Amino acid sequence: CIRLGDATIEYSKDFRFYITTKLSNPHYLPEVSTKVTLLNFMITPDGLEDQLLGIVVAKERPDLEEEKNRLIMQSAENKKKLKEIEDK
């Protein structure tokens, strides 16, 4: 099930949702980035290598991928807290 607003909706495990953008460098919140797969068609060879390495790590060492995602979320929370403190 997924939550869409106030409603909980059942969905098929085979469901795939694709979004495209014309933005050259779109920014997504860390919470979104850890839950989706981003594919950049304007990628450089080094960027492609980084993406492929990320895929291999996720398959071979899911514990490291989970830790990376946890650290991304923690970093975003820390930046948000710092901003709140600086704004006071």
Residue pairs with C-beta under 8 A, 6 or more apart in sequence:
1 8
1 9
1 10
1 11
2 8
2 9
2 11
3 9
24 42
28 36
28 38
29 76
30 72
30 73
30 75
30 76
31 73
31 76
33 72
34 69
34 72
34 73
40 47
40 51
43 51
54 65
57 64
57 65
57 68
58 65
